[in-house]
Amino acid sequence: MQRLLVQFEQRLEEILERLASCSADGEGVTRLLYTPEWLSGQQTVKEIMEQAGLEASFDEVGNLFGKLKGATERGSIMTGSHIDTVVNGGKYDGAYGIAAGIVALGYLKDQYGMPLRALEVVSLCEEEGSRFPMAYWGSGAITGERSFSQTAELTDKEGIFFAKAMADCGFGEGSGLTAKRRDIDAFIELHIEQGIVLESERKQVGIVNAIVGQRRFQVEVAGEASHAGTTPMNRRKDALEGAAAIISRLRHEAMVFGPPLVATAGTIRISPNAPNVVPGYAAFTVDIRHADRTALESFCAGFHEAASSLAGERGLGYRCREWFREDPVPMDKELGAKLRSICEDLNIEVKEMSSGAGHDAQMLARLCPSAMLFVPSRGGVSHAPQEYTSPRELAIGVLALTALLYQLGYEEERR
């Protein structure tokens, strides 16, 4: 097994380094959807897939598939992740899942030949939403949750339309294989954790039981702008102080509620935003996440009640608008059980956990049984150039993935 892990380490490093070179200038890795760097990345993945003996093909939105044909006509078992990055991101997020799938399928092909059912690795065209205000475009197109009509008016910060950027890369409606699929029987995504849980608990692999639901809100607090020197403290209607009280309560209530709930106040803006004026208006965003829908709704309702009360006590206006909603997505229990058994057999230290970040697996779960595996992230750092997972930790994740793909692709039909 040690020799195999070393083999996996070397192959993963080769692929990840090649992909990291497909980046815009700047720190870290920047590979935004439908840019020259993105296209170079997908073309590089295609070459790597073909070198591994896989049949590579694009669909009409730019998703890239590497296929190992099966002896039967049953649906495919698919693994993979996304090729796009955030601005100045790391070289593992998304890319690792693609590299892992190629390494796993290449190994299975060399060792066992044709599987009983098709195995595929996918390099999804987009997940992050870093260039256009549309996330999960690649996986959403496969499931039918995303469509070309939804992109018609979308532009990036330079004013370039989504459709033009896509066409400039050679993709668009009818340009290739239809994106929507109905022949996928299972999806497994291997990903870096992007958090510190596995490292802090010294676990080698995380088996995801659910991807958390998210609620995002725009909160507005309205008071009265007034002179900072002449307005007595007891006569002020300070919108920023009210917003600060609400944000402080948000953190307190989240701590009391306990894991896995997390709550974050992100952006904030005030008016008139002057050093000698009591702020008359404040607006901020709130992001709340939990793996259980009932718990998520309960916390959100309690937060709104508390926030409204805090504003009212101060004579401030309060308004809260929800602008993003994703319900929790459970991962498939049977696939999770198979992964636990595999890790036990391979003496891999495992933790069952939820994912606090969104992933393509939550989209594919609407189409087929889906599973996620995490490997540790050093310091919990992600979406940054400092993102790092050791070669051995990366290889252990591929070892577990390979064993599951072998079971599903080579053994299941015989039972």
N, C-alpha and C positions, 0 to 999 in steps of 0.2 A: 504493500500500500504506500510506503514512503516513496518508492520510485515513481508510482503513479502521481502522487501529490506533487513531486518535483516536476514531472512532465507537465502537469496542469499549470503549475506556477509559471513555467517558462513560456508556455503557449499563451496564457492570459496576458502576460507582460508584453509580449510581442504585439498582440492585437490592440491592447489598450494604448500602447505608445504610438502605434500607427494612427489610431483614431484621434489621439490628443493633438497630433500634428495638423489635423484638419480643423483649424481654428482661426478666427479673426485675430488681428494684432491686439496685444494687450496682455494683461495678467491672466493666468489661468487658461481655461478653455471657454471660448464663445462660439457656439454653433447654433445660430438661430434658424428657425424654419424657413426654407426656400431661399436661403442665401447661398452664395458660391461655396462657403465653407461647409454648409449643410450638404450641398450636392456632392462635394468632394468626399465628405464623410460617408454618404450612402454608396457612392461608387467604390470607395475603398472597402466597405463591408461586402459589397457584391463580389469583388475580387477575392476576398478572404473566404467567403462562402464557397465559391467555385473551387478554390484551391483545396478546400476541405472535402471536396467531392459532392457538394450539395447542388441541387438545381435551383438557381436564383432567378427571381422574377419580381417586377414591380407591379403594384396595382395603380389605379388612376390617381390616387392622392399622394403617392410616393412612398407608401409602405413597402418594405422590401422583405421578401420571404426566401429562405433557404430550405429546400425540402429534401428529405430522404424518403423516397417513395416506399410504400408498404405493399405487401403481397395481397392484402384484402382491400375492399372498397370502403371500409368503415371510415368515419371522420378522423381528422388529424388530431394528434396531440401536439400542442404548440407551446413553445417557450420563447422568451425574449423580453425586450424592453424598448425604451425610446432613444433615438439618436440625438435629439435636440438638447440644448443646455440652457441654463440661465446665463446672463451676461457675467463674464469673469468667474465661471464656475469651476468645478473640479473635473478630473478625468474619469471618475468612477460612476457618477450618477447617470443611470440609464445605460451607458456604454458597457458597464460590467455585465448586466443581464444579457446583452447581445453577445458579447465575447464568450460568456459562460455557455450560452446555447450552442454557439459554433463549436467550441471545444468539446462539449458533451456529445453532440451529434457526430462530430468527426471521429471521436474515440469509439462510439458505438458502431459506426459504420466499419471502421477498421477491424474491430474485434469480432463483430457478430454478423456483419453483412446486412442484407435487407431485413427490415423489421416486418412484423406481421401487419402492423398498421402504420400509416405515414407519420413521420415526425417532422416538425417544422420549427425553425427559429425565425422570429420576426424582428426586424429593425423598424420599429414604429416611427413614422415620420415626425410626430410631435406629441408632447405631453405637457410641457411646462407653461405654455401661454406667454412666453417671454417676448415675442415679437408682435403678435396680434392678440386682441382680447378674445381668445378662443383656446381653451385647454382641452386636452384629450382628443384632439382632432384625428389622430391616427387610429386609436382604438375605437373612438366613437364612430368613425366611418365604417369600421368593420362590423360593429354591432347595429348600425343604423340609427344610433343616437345623435349623430352629427350628419349634416347634409350640405351639399353645395349651396343651397338657398340660404342657409344660415350665415354663409361667409360673404354674401353679395356686397354688403356695405362696409365690410371690415377694412380698416387701413392701419398701417403701422405709424409710428411717430413721424416718419418722413412723408406721410400721405400716400404711400404706395398701397394700392389695393391688393387684397389677399389673392384674388383671381389672377392678377397680372404677375405677382411674384411666383405663384404656382406655375403659370404657363411659361414663364421665363426659365423654369427648371425642367420643362418638358412634360408637365403633368396637368391634369384638368379632367373634367367630366368626359368620359368616353375615350380618354387617351390610352388606356391600358385595361388590365383586368378590373372588373367591377370590384369596388372596395368592400361592399357588403358581403359577408360570409355567413353560411349556415352549415358548414361542414367541419366545424371545430368541436371536438368532443371534450377537450380539457385544455386549460391554460395554466402554466406555471411561470411565475415571474420571480427571478432571483435578483436581489437588490441590496445595496448597502443600506444599513439601518437609518442613517442620517440622524441618529440620536446616540445617547451615551449609555443606554440601558444594558446592552449586551456586554460592552466593555466593562462597565462598573460591576456587573454580576459575574464576569468571567465566563460567559457562555459563548460557544463557538457559532451557534446558529439560532436564529429566532424563527419560529413557525407562527405565522400571522393567523390569528383566528378571526379578525375583523379589521376593516379599514374604517376609521372613525367617520362619523357624520360631522358636517360643518354648518354653522350658521354665521353669517357675517352681517353686520348692521352699521348703518351710518347714524350716529347720535348727534343731535343738535341741541345746544343749550343757549337760550336767549335771555339776556339781561339788559342792562343799560350802560352804555359807555359814559364815563364821567371823569372829572379831573382827579388825578391820583393824589394831589396835595390838598384839595379842598373838600373832598367828599368823606364824611366821617365813616368809620368802619361799619357802624351799625345801620348806615343808610345806603350801603352799597348793594347793587345787584350785579355781582361779579361773575360773569359767565365762566371764566377760566377756573375760578375757585370751585364753582359748582361742578364743572367737568372733572376737576381733580378729585373731588369728593366721590363722584360716581366711579371713577377709575380705581380709586383706592378700595371702594366697596367691592368692585368687581374682583379684584385680587383676593380680598379677604374671603369672600363667599366661595371662590374657587378653591382656596386652601381648605376651607371647612368641608366642602363637598367631597374633595379627595380625588385621587387618581381613578381612572385615566382622564378625567376631565381637565382640560386646559382652557384658559381664557386670556386673551391678549388685547390690549388697547394699542393700536398701531399708529396710523397717521393722526396728526392733530393740527388744526389751524385755528387761529383766533383773529378777531377784528376788534379794534383797529390795529392791533399788534404794534403798539408804541410803548416805550418805557414809562411814560408819564400819564398814561390813560388806563383807567379801569376797563378791562375788556367787556364789551357788550355782547359778544357772540363767540361761541366756541363750537367746533364740530370735530368729531373724532370717530375712528372706526373701531369696531369690536369684533373679534374672531373667537368663537366658542366651539369646542370640539369634544366629542365623546363617542365611545363605541356602541352605546345603547341609545336608541332613539327616544325612549320614554324618559330616561335620565337627562338627555340633552334638552328636550322640550321643557322638562320641569325646571332645570336650571335657568334656561332663557326666560321663562315666565317670571321666576323669582327675581332675576336681575332687572327686568323691565319695571316690576313693581317697586323695587328698592330705588332704582334710578329716578323714577317719576316722583317718588316721595321725597328724595333728597333735593330735587329741583324745586318742588313745591314748598318745602320748608324755607327756602331761600328766596321765594317770590320769583323764581325763574321759569321761563317757558321750556318745555321739554318735548322733543319729537324724536322718534326712533323708527328708522325705515330698514327693513330687511332687504338686502340686495344680492345675497347668494345663499343657496340652500342645497346641501347634499346630505342625504340620509346615510346612516352607517351601512356598510356592505359586509355581511359575513362571508368568510371564505368557506370553501367546501369541507365538511367535516370528514368525509371519507378520504379525500386527498391528504388532509391534515393528519389523519391516523396513519396513513401509509408513510408519511414523512417521519412521524415520530418513531415508528417501528424501524425504519431505515437508519435513523440516527442512533437508535439504541443498538442495532446490530453493528454499526460502524464505530461505536464508542465516541460519538459526537455529543458534546455537552449542549443541551437544548433548552430553550425557554419558549413557552407559549406566550404570545403577546399581541396587543393590538398595534396597528400602524397609525401614528398621529398625523402622518402626511398622506396625501392622496396619491394614488398610483393607477396605472393602466389596468391592473387586475380588477379594480372596482368596476370598470366599464365592461371588461370581458366577462365578469361574473354574471352579467345580465344575459349573456349568450350561452355560457357553458360552465360546468364546474371549474372553479379557479382556486389557485393556491398561491401563497407568497412565502418566500424564504428570505430572511435577512442574514447578513454577515456584519460583524462589528464595524463601527466607524470610530477611528481614533479621536478621542476628545469630543465625540458627538458632532464634529464639524462637517458641514456639507454646504453645497451651493457656494463654495469658496475654493480658491486655489489650494488651500491647505488640506482639503479633503484627502483622507488617506485610509486605506485598509491594507494590512500586510499581505504579501504574496501567499503565505500559508493560509491565512484566513479566507482569502479569495478562493484558493484551491479546495478547501474543505467544503465551501458552499457548492462548488461544481461537483464534488464527489457525491454529495447528497442528491443534487439535481440529476446527475447521470444515473444513479441507482433508481430513482423514481421513473425516469424516462425509459429505462430498461424494462421495468415492471409493466408499465403501461403500453409500451410499443412492442415488446418481444414476448412477454409472458401472458398477458391478459387473455388473449384469444385461445390459449391452450387449456384454460380452466373451464 
